[in-house]
Amino acid sequence: MAQTTARLKKGPNHFEILVDLEIAMKFRKGESDFFNLEIDKVFSDAKKGETAPQNILETAFGTTDPLEIGKIIVKKGEILVDQEHRDEEREKRIKQVIDFLARNSVDPQTGNAHSNERLKNALDQAHISIKNVPVENQITEILEQLNKIIPIKVETKKVKITVPAIQTGKVYGLVAQYKEKENWLDDGSLEVIVNIPAGILMDFYDKLNSQTSGSAMSEEVKEE
C-alpha cells in the first residue's frame, strides 16, 4: 500500500491529507465506502508538517473532524499518483478498449473478428490517447484513428427514439453521444436517430428506460 497526498484549495486556503492511494481511489470512484487517513490531521502543508487552523477548517468545511474533511478532499480535490499508478490505469483503459472491440468489431474486408493482439498492436501504432471515460463515449474517435492502421468496423444498430418533452433534459446527454440526426417537435418532445454499437444496445435501452421512467418510445430503423 502506497501513501500519498490528497489536496484541495478552497478560496485562498490549501488543505492536504495523507492517505493510502488504493483506499482513496476506491472511495473516490464509489467502489468502496471504507475510508481512513494515514495521519489523523488536516495540513496546510503536509511536507512541512503544518496543520490547518481549526477556525479555518470550520469556515471552509463546516466541521473540524479530519476524517469528514478528508472524505471531501478525496471526492472533490486532487489525489497525487505516481507513474506506476498512471501506467496501471492506462493499461486498464487499453484492456477495456480491446475487450470492447474484440466483442463488437470486425474486419469489413473479411467479416472476421480481429485478434486481441492485433487490436493492441494497432492501438500502439496509432498512438491513441485513451481517455478516462467509458469506451462507448470515445469509440468513434478511436475507430477513426484505428482505420488508418487496420480495416475495422463496429456493428451498429440504428434506432429512432422519441422522448417526451418533460424527459428531454434528463436523457439528452445519453442519446447525444450516438446521435445521427435530431428533430425537436412542436410539443417540445425530441425525435432522434441514434447509431449504437450492437454489443451495448441492451445496456443503452436499460439506461434510456431508467432515465425516462419507461416513457421514451424506440424502434429499430431498417437499413435500406
VEXKE-779409 format. One line per field, with one value per residue: residue number from 1; x, z, y of N, C-alpha, C, CB in turn; residue in three letters. Coordinates in steps of 0.001 Angstrom, whole numbers. Each point is the difference from the previous one (the first is absolute). Glycine has a CB too. Layout:
<pts>
resi: [NUM/...]
n_xx: [X/...]
n_zz: [Z/...]
n_yy: [Y/...]
ca_xx: [X/...]
ca_zz: [Z/...]
ca_yy: [Y/...]
c_xx: [X/...]
c_zz: [Z/...]
c_yy: [Y/...]
cb_xx: [X/...]
cb_zz: [Z/...]
cb_yy: [Y/...]
resn: [ALA/...]
</pts>
This chain:
<pts>
resi: [1/2/3/4/5/6/7/8/9/10/11/12/13/14/15/16/17/18/19/20/21/22/23/24/25/26/27/28/29/30/31/32/33/34/35/36/37/38/39/40/41/42/43/44/45/46/47/48/49/50/51/52/53/54/55/56/57/58/59/60/61/62/63/64/65/66/67/68/69/70/71/72/73/74/75/76/77/78/79/80/81/82/83/84/85/86/87/88/89/90/91/92/93/94/95/96/97/98/99/100/101/102/103/104/105/106/107/108/109/110/111/112/113/114/115/116/117/118/119/120/121/122/123/124/125/126/127/128/129/130/131/132/133/134/135/136/137/138/139/140/141/142/143/144/145/146/147/148/149/150/151/152/153/154/155/156/157/158/159/160/161/162/163/164/165/166/167/168/169/170/171/172/173/174/175/176/177/178/179/180/181/182/183/184/185/186/187/188/189/190/191/192/193/194/195/196/197/198/199/200/201/202/203/204/205/206/207/208/209/210/211/212/213/214/215/216/217/218/219/220/221/222/223/224]
n_xx: [843/1529/-240/-1548/-141/-3287/803/-2846/1251/-2435/785/2651/-302/2224/-2191/2817/-1789/2774/-2173/1357/705/-2184/-1753/-148/-1069/-2430/-1024/-32/-1922/-2378/2401/-1038/-2577/3385/563/2636/1330/2536/-894/-3007/1086/-2114/3341/-785/2086/-959/2917/-414/-1523/-2222/-2447/-1678/256/-1954/-637/636/-1845/-2418/216/81/-2408/-2354/2729/2427/-902/3460/-2529/-1436/2590/495/-2746/793/2786/-1204/-2230/1846/3135/1408/-87/3200/-501/3116/166/-1558/-2744/525/493/-2744/-1683/1269/-824/-3058/-197/1187/-2156/-2426/993/244/-2936/-1219/1413/-768/-3135/137/2124/-706/2812/-2675/2059/-1626/-2967/2730/-869/2489/1286/-867/2360/-1607/-884/2960/1075/-2201/729/3030/-667/-1803/2454/-3304/723/-1598/-1714/396/-2816/-1243/2248/-2507/1741/2031/-1855/346/2981/662/-938/1875/2513/-841/-224/3315/235/-2153/-2016/-1370/-3128/-711/-2049/-1401/-2697/-541/-1580/-2127/714/-3111/1780/-3356/1033/721/2806/1540/1524/458/1276/2104/2238/-1242/-73/2877/1509/-1941/-431/-103/-1689/-622/-2898/-65/-2997/-1067/593/3263/434/3041/-1175/3121/356/1530/2009/-384/3038/-2373/1480/-2265/-3075/-293/1498/-1996/-2513/1145/216/-2889/-1442/1618/-842/-3238/-812/738/-26/2100/-2275/2690/-993/2861/275/-654/3175/-2036]
n_zz: [0/-2104/2889/-2430/1315/-130/-852/378/-1169/2304/-1769/-339/603/-1598/1397/-129/905/174/-2023/279/-3099/754/1741/-2205/-2336/1640/837/-2980/-1015/2479/769/3154/1580/477/573/1831/-217/-858/2396/1647/-2220/-1903/-887/-279/-1022/47/-155/2817/1559/-1207/1914/-2152/2621/1242/-1768/-2773/753/451/-2825/-1633/1221/1568/1915/1733/-1532/-919/-985/-1302/-1441/-1378/-1508/-1301/-1055/-1586/-1511/-1119/-501/-2032/983/-282/-2242/505/-2984/1444/-408/-3054/-669/1321/-1726/-2746/542/515/-2818/-1590/1207/-977/-3001/-75/1000/-2263/-2333/940/-311/-2863/-2335/-2385/-1071/-1283/-1239/1474/996/2160/2696/-775/1302/2548/-2094/-1860/2410/954/-2821/-296/2743/-886/-2730/1302/2149/1201/2209/1159/684/2851/-2312/427/-1964/-655/328/-2532/-2259/-1809/825/-458/-3001/-795/865/-1322/-2947/191/384/-1642/-2492/3015/-936/3239/-1456/33/773/-2110/3046/-1668/3233/-264/2631/863/-821/2598/-1395/-1473/2767/144/-2919/-747/1174/-1527/-2817/-19/-379/-2674/-1495/-2906/893/2666/-1244/2645/-600/-245/2817/279/-1746/-584/-2926/971/-2821/2798/-2206/2889/-771/-1110/2822/1065/-1384/3028/1013/-1687/1397/2907/-623/-1206/2548/2021/-1412/-282/3173/-2835/-1671/-2320/-2190/-486/-2985/-359/-2001/-1718/-622/-2357]
n_yy: [-1192/2209/1678/1670/2632/-532/3146/1144/2868/538/3024/363/-3409/-1760/-2116/-1862/-2516/-1503/-1739/-2744/1407/-2032/1906/2229/-1836/-1198/2896/1051/-2280/369/-2507/741/1249/-280/3254/-759/2688/-1845/1898/-169/2783/1418/397/3024/-2386/-3519/1334/1392/-2686/2524/-1676/1655/2149/-2259/2542/-1556/-2486/1897/1315/-2676/-1685/1865/-1218/961/-3093/42/-1621/2439/1099/-2836/126/2763/-1001/-2435/1684/2323/-998/-960/-3216/1390/-2517/-608/261/-2383/1464/713/-3064/-908/2024/-1007/-3006/780/1401/-2483/-1940/1858/-117/-3131/-496/1813/-1496/-2973/780/1504/-1142/-1817/578/2107/-2334/-2392/1086/-46/1320/1878/-2694/1644/324/1966/1900/422/833/2242/1410/244/1404/2308/1019/-1207/2397/-2984/2935/-1149/-814/-2895/-1280/1728/2806/-979/-2022/2631/223/-3053/33/2448/-1698/-2747/1260/515/-3349/-1521/503/1111/-350/545/-2357/3112/-1205/2609/407/1947/1042/1219/1429/482/2926/-1616/-1249/2721/217/-3130/-252/2605/-1877/-2514/1257/1584/-2834/-699/3190/-1612/2509/1847/307/2325/-1713/2842/-1487/1387/-2876/29/-1231/-1267/-1629/-1441/-1103/-2132/-1280/-2156/349/2144/-1297/-707/2621/1823/-1232/611/3068/269/-1045/1850/2659/-604/-1384/-2223/3103/-1362/-897/-1952/-508/-1650/2666/-2972/1107/1174]
ca_xx: [-843/818/-533/74/-656/-1183/-36/-1147/75/-1290/344/1455/602/337/-183/619/-85/778/-916/446/-426/-1022/-1230/-530/-511/-1244/-1023/-305/-773/-1231/143/48/-428/1023/973/705/1167/1259/245/-1297/151/-124/1146/83/1164/321/1446/585/-676/-789/-1417/-928/-663/-1356/-1024/-48/-693/-1428/-548/68/-685/-1112/376/1450/284/914/-499/-1058/650/757/-920/-306/1206/195/-1070/-43/1319/961/796/1272/319/1327/20/-425/-1466/-496/199/-993/-1303/19/-123/-1394/-826/300/-643/-1435/-221/239/-1123/-1175/172/11/-1402/-919/521/456/706/-1057/450/-143/-1111/515/392/1429/524/379/1382/14/-626/958/1067/-548/-132/1357/490/-778/309/-1285/-108/-1257/-483/-568/-1463/-451/473/-999/-36/1131/275/39/1324/970/-122/564/1456/361/-204/1223/953/-625/-1423/-785/-1355/-827/-1394/-889/-1438/-582/-1257/-726/-491/-795/54/-946/628/350/1142/1116/1173/639/506/695/1411/129/-236/827/1278/-212/-967/225/-902/-1004/-1092/-820/-1391/-719/-414/1180/623/1189/84/1416/514/1299/704/571/669/-945/354/-450/-1363/-880/397/-521/-1440/-183/260/-1056/-1237/190/32/-1279/-1066/-662/-923/541/-387/1121/-205/1194/-111/566/839/-523]
ca_zz: [0/-151/593/-885/460/-691/321/-476/279/206/179/51/881/-506/994/-421/909/-406/-160/-770/-1379/-447/755/-436/-1369/32/617/-951/-1109/485/16/1399/974/1045/-174/1208/-209/480/1185/328/13/-1265/-84/-1015/-765/598/1/1105/1225/495/40/-272/1219/221/-423/-1465/-363/295/-1005/-1340/-125/939/1008/223/37/-1109/-855/-855/-926/-924/-1001/-952/-781/-949/-1001/-802/-262/-841/644/-708/-329/-576/-1383/-20/46/-1284/-1004/254/-440/-1465/-462/217/-1030/-1267/39/-178/-1414/-752/269/-696/-1435/-281/27/-855/-1295/-977/-1176/-1022/-1231/128/882/1180/1139/203/1241/1024/-250/-1132/461/861/-853/-767/941/247/-1220/-236/1102/452/1418/540/1055/1186/-119/-568/-1351/-1014/-154/-809/-998/-1354/-160/-29/-1289/-1043/49/-305/-1426/-709/203/-422/-352/1171/31/1114/-376/721/-246/-107/745/88/1367/264/1432/395/326/1418/279/-915/727/702/-881/-1185/52/-372/-1431/-830/-358/-1116/-874/-1417/-405/1011/-433/1126/-443/462/1396/856/84/-842/-854/-323/-578/589/-556/1231/-125/307/1250/1194/-260/1130/1081/-370/268/1459/452/-558/747/1368/36/-456/671/-989/-845/-1349/-1000/-885/-1032/-813/-1362/-933/-1038/-1351]
ca_yy: [1192/1198/1224/1152/1224/515/1421/779/1430/667/1403/203/-998/-1335/-1054/-1249/-1149/-1160/-1133/-1150/245/-945/267/1294/-92/-773/845/1067/-558/-612/-1456/-419/1002/87/1074/437/848/-533/829/592/1455/722/892/1054/-449/-1297/-221/761/-391/1133/-339/1091/485/-503/977/-9/-1248/187/913/-592/-1288/-114/-992/-118/-1441/-309/-1071/538/933/-838/-542/1080/263/-1105/15/1222/536/-705/-1038/-111/-1391/-174/-461/-1404/-23/512/-1053/-1041/503/23/-1379/-400/643/-662/-1320/212/297/-1237/-907/522/-189/-1438/-470/751/432/-988/491/50/-645/-1455/-332/-683/834/202/-575/974/433/933/1236/693/527/1127/1126/506/658/1215/945/541/357/-516/891/-655/41/-1273/-282/364/1452/447/-1033/574/595/-1094/-693/858/-155/-1390/-268/379/-1094/-1255/137/-404/549/-460/-243/913/-33/1333/10/1266/164/1193/278/1043/1281/97/-874/246/480/-1116/-1059/522/-377/-1414/-223/886/-629/-924/670/258/1080/303/858/447/106/1196/-134/12/-1322/-172/-1175/-107/-1236/-325/-1149/-531/-1301/-1071/-667/737/456/-294/890/1317/-12/26/1371/854/-242/474/1461/561/-761/-845/762/200/-998/-299/-1005/-191/495/-967/599/-213]
c_xx: [882/-696/169/-750/-1233/-140/-1184/224/-1402/299/1505/742/220/-150/562/-180/898/-904/715/-582/-1141/-1334/-655/-612/-1311/-1137/-442/-911/-1320/56/37/-460/1050/982/666/1175/1248/431/-1265/92/-274/1097/-252/1196/499/1506/675/-632/-845/-1484/-858/-675/-1447/-1064/-129/-691/-1498/-652/-90/-883/-1210/236/1508/430/885/-526/-1062/564/784/-863/-313/1198/210/-1039/123/1363/833/765/1281/335/1379/-109/-485/-1525/-583/138/-1026/-1376/-83/-179/-1420/-901/224/-685/-1512/-331/166/-1152/-1247/99/-17/-1424/-834/501/401/889/-1023/388/-217/-1222/436/363/1518/424/346/1399/56/-604/971/1124/-467/-169/1360/513/-709/262/-1263/36/-1373/-414/-593/-1515/-435/410/-984/-69/1121/286/83/1375/1082/-25/591/1507/430/-121/1195/1032/-554/-1438/-844/-1354/-740/-1429/-906/-1462/-513/-1390/-599/-636/-796/-100/-995/726/508/1266/1246/1274/769/762/874/1476/238/-118/956/1286/-126/-835/482/-817/-999/-1040/-851/-1415/-683/-398/1185/683/1131/-82/1435/325/1387/574/860/730/-909/274/-465/-1458/-923/324/-512/-1498/-289/177/-1102/-1291/96/-111/-1323/-1192/-827/-889/521/-442/1173/-390/1252/-261/702/820/-568/1078]
c_zz: [0/619/-986/618/-849/418/-661/367/127/323/9/734/-703/1137/-569/1065/-539/21/-665/-1410/-433/686/-497/-1395/-48/595/-973/-1121/434/34/1420/885/1098/-311/1330/-391/506/1279/252/145/-1393/-14/-967/-898/641/73/1175/1343/602/-66/-249/1300/86/-506/-1521/-505/183/-1053/-1370/-164/912/1057/185/56/-1190/-965/-967/-1018/-1059/-1100/-1071/-901/-1051/-1110/-955/-410/-931/835/-808/-219/-632/-1411/-119/-16/-1319/-1092/163/-499/-1522/-560/174/-1088/-1362/-76/-213/-1464/-838/194/-751/-1500/-376/-59/-1119/-1397/-878/-1020/-1137/-1310/31/811/1264/1106/34/1300/982/-266/-1133/402/859/-818/-788/887/273/-1207/-258/1054/514/1492/501/1184/1153/38/-573/-1458/-1047/-244/-891/-1171/-1420/-293/-104/-1359/-1139/-64/-396/-1483/-854/53/-519/-440/1170/-18/1187/-488/850/-367/-16/625/-9/1384/96/1507/337/481/1436/343/-815/722/667/-948/-1144/-23/-439/-1503/-879/-447/-1156/-1120/-1439/-456/1118/-557/1218/-501/643/1466/968/143/-1024/-773/-501/-590/592/-671/1108/-267/491/1354/1253/-137/1193/1195/-259/292/1510/535/-466/793/1429/72/-420/655/-992/-978/-1417/-909/-936/-1019/-862/-1429/-934/-1066/-1377/-891]
c_yy: [1248/1199/1144/1173/281/1454/693/1458/561/1456/161/-1116/-1340/-1007/-1302/-1072/-1103/-1222/-1161/138/-908/257/1289/-83/-778/823/1091/-494/-618/-1510/-550/1143/199/1116/289/881/-711/728/797/1520/552/1060/1159/-264/-1288/-236/702/-362/1094/-344/1235/428/-456/973/55/-1259/142/874/-669/-1228/-163/-1057/52/-1471/-373/-1059/511/981/-787/-578/1039/262/-1083/23/1191/530/-856/-1017/-162/-1473/-74/-570/-1442/-107/503/-1048/-1118/426/24/-1407/-510/579/-649/-1362/130/261/-1263/-978/435/-278/-1479/-548/611/324/-1183/699/25/-676/-1509/-419/-710/983/147/-672/1112/551/1017/1344/803/612/1222/1234/624/780/1322/1073/686/269/-444/855/-799/200/-1343/-163/499/1497/520/-935/553/580/-1074/-708/819/-148/-1418/-316/423/-1126/-1330/270/-517/709/-594/-172/881/-251/1434/-36/1399/80/1292/180/1107/1258/54/-799/345/446/-1121/-913/521/-406/-1436/-190/806/-674/-981/636/113/1200/249/961/342/273/1195/-72/-58/-1347/-109/-1303/-90/-1365/-228/-1231/-578/-1315/-1117/-642/700/457/-229/889/1409/88/63/1422/944/-154/509/1516/632/-674/-804/739/234/-1142/-231/-1060/-87/466/-994/745/-332/-606]
cb_xx: [-1838/999/536/178/2209/-1168/2481/-1568/2189/-1144/-2113/-437/-1093/1603/-2074/1666/-2376/2139/-1954/145/2306/1785/956/1715/2347/1329/972/2202/2135/-1200/1222/1884/-2389/-237/-1335/-691/-1424/654/2516/-638/1694/-2536/1485/-1089/634/-2165/-68/477/1836/1782/498/-380/1504/845/469/2110/2019/459/947/2302/2173/-1503/-1973/-26/-2210/1842/494/-1640/162/1533/-984/-1597/1016/985/-1483/-2082/-112/209/-2070/801/-2443/969/1888/2096/62/616/2449/1316/-174/1496/2395/416/84/2202/1802/-153/805/2478/955/-250/1319/2241/191/-843/792/-2094/2285/-757/1683/2458/-1424/851/-2035/-74/899/-1459/836/-167/-2254/-551/960/-1186/-2008/449/529/-1740/2278/-1184/1584/550/-450/2163/-55/-1916/1219/-1295/-1040/950/-1149/-2454/-778/-264/-2055/-1880/88/-753/-2440/-443/906/1471/505/2118/-20/1489/531/1837/-232/1328/817/-450/1967/-1316/2434/-1659/-1488/-2430/-1631/-1670/-1180/-1801/-2032/-1593/296/-942/-2394/-955/702/150/-787/465/265/1697/-6/2023/-86/-837/-2033/-1054/-2183/1363/-2462/523/-1342/-694/6/-1828/2233/-228/1915/2367/365/-210/2037/1769/-353/823/2466/1045/-427/1467/2428/1075/-86/87/-814/1991/-2437/1608/-2499/700/-86/-1947/2034/-1591]
cb_zz: [1226/-2097/2332/-2008/798/-77/234/240/-1231/829/1287/-69/1925/-1724/956/-1364/690/903/-159/2089/-506/-421/2017/1415/-866/211/2282/534/-1147/-878/-2164/-490/-476/457/-1896/1227/203/-2365/-439/1143/1872/-160/537/1555/-678/-867/-2488/-1599/393/-755/1596/-2355/-25/1985/2064/-87/657/2447/1277/-154/-632/-1796/-596/1254/1172/1515/1817/1864/1830/1846/1739/1648/1969/1837/1646/1159/2204/-1509/913/1006/-317/2298/-454/1235/2496/693/-61/1995/2090/45/575/2479/1285/-101/1562/2333/355/240/2254/1754/-85/1129/2469/2060/1078/320/781/1033/-270/-177/-1991/-1475/1299/-1277/-1264/1662/800/-1603/-69/1860/-174/-1520/1053/1536/-944/-1086/-986/-1829/-280/-767/-1709/1260/-341/1577/869/657/2245/2035/1483/129/1273/2493/843/308/1802/2276/369/546/2006/1587/-2498/1335/-2517/1683/-679/66/1098/-2114/1459/-2519/922/-2158/98/617/-1668/511/549/-1740/365/1702/569/-25/1835/2217/529/1207/2354/1620/1972/-381/-2450/1811/-2330/1173/-316/-2305/-805/1197/794/1623/-692/1831/-2173/2190/-2362/1322/298/-2435/-1184/384/-2414/-799/422/-1782/-2121/159/-47/-2274/-1424/468/-471/-2159/1778/1667/2060/943/139/1827/-3/1445/805/406/1496/287]
cb_yy: [-1245/-934/-821/-1512/917/-2293/-25/-1987/181/-2143/392/2435/1138/971/1143/1282/599/1019/1567/-1493/729/-1689/-1190/1138/116/-2117/-461/1061/-412/1938/138/-1600/-608/-2453/987/-2097/2072/-607/152/-2133/-144/-415/-1936/1671/2387/-884/-216/1855/-1542/1631/-1869/-850/1972/-1249/1346/1359/-1318/-250/1935/861/-933/749/-1490/2192/-460/603/-1644/-297/1764/-535/-1518/1034/1175/-1363/-1159/525/1036/2009/-1196/2182/-529/-348/1568/-647/355/2325/543/-757/1384/2021/-393/-122/2156/1203/-834/908/2360/327/-499/1792/2120/-206/-282/926/2104/-1403/-929/2109/1812/-158/-136/-1820/-754/2182/-1989/-1190/-2225/-1937/-1111/-1570/-2305/-1619/-1087/-1943/-2240/-1405/384/-1234/1989/-2346/1777/354/2552/47/-1993/-1999/142/1058/-1618/511/2012/-300/-1131/1611/1747/-636/291/2414/1204/-1321/-270/-389/303/1167/-2385/1710/-2287/515/-1882/44/-1290/-282/-707/-1777/1074/309/-1773/602/2130/107/-1293/1931/1630/-650/-450/1949/267/-1910/1265/-2436/-594/-371/-1030/1002/-2478/284/-1186/1839/-1009/1334/161/1617/294/1007/973/1112/1108/-413/-861/765/-476/-2364/-1402/203/-1326/-2384/-456/-186/-1991/-1971/-125/551/1747/-1753/1092/1238/684/597/419/-1945/2431/-1603/-165/1933]
resn: [MET/ALA/GLN/THR/THR/ALA/ARG/LEU/LYS/LYS/GLY/PRO/ASN/HIS/PHE/GLU/ILE/LEU/VAL/ASP/LEU/GLU/ILE/ALA/MET/LYS/PHE/ARG/LYS/GLY/GLU/SER/ASP/PHE/PHE/ASN/LEU/GLU/ILE/ASP/LYS/VAL/PHE/SER/ASP/ALA/LYS/LYS/GLY/GLU/THR/ALA/PRO/GLN/ASN/ILE/LEU/GLU/THR/ALA/PHE/GLY/THR/THR/ASP/PRO/LEU/GLU/ILE/GLY/LYS/ILE/ILE/VAL/LYS/LYS/GLY/GLU/ILE/LEU/VAL/ASP/GLN/GLU/HIS/ARG/ASP/GLU/GLU/ARG/GLU/LYS/ARG/ILE/LYS/GLN/VAL/ILE/ASP/PHE/LEU/ALA/ARG/ASN/SER/VAL/ASP/PRO/GLN/THR/GLY/ASN/ALA/HIS/SER/ASN/GLU/ARG/LEU/LYS/ASN/ALA/LEU/ASP/GLN/ALA/HIS/ILE/SER/ILE/LYS/ASN/VAL/PRO/VAL/GLU/ASN/GLN/ILE/THR/GLU/ILE/LEU/GLU/GLN/LEU/ASN/LYS/ILE/ILE/PRO/ILE/LYS/VAL/GLU/THR/LYS/LYS/VAL/LYS/ILE/THR/VAL/PRO/ALA/ILE/GLN/THR/GLY/LYS/VAL/TYR/GLY/LEU/VAL/ALA/GLN/TYR/LYS/GLU/LYS/GLU/ASN/TRP/LEU/ASP/ASP/GLY/SER/LEU/GLU/VAL/ILE/VAL/ASN/ILE/PRO/ALA/GLY/ILE/LEU/MET/ASP/PHE/TYR/ASP/LYS/LEU/ASN/SER/GLN/THR/SER/GLY/SER/ALA/MET/SER/GLU/GLU/VAL/LYS/GLU/GLU]
</pts>
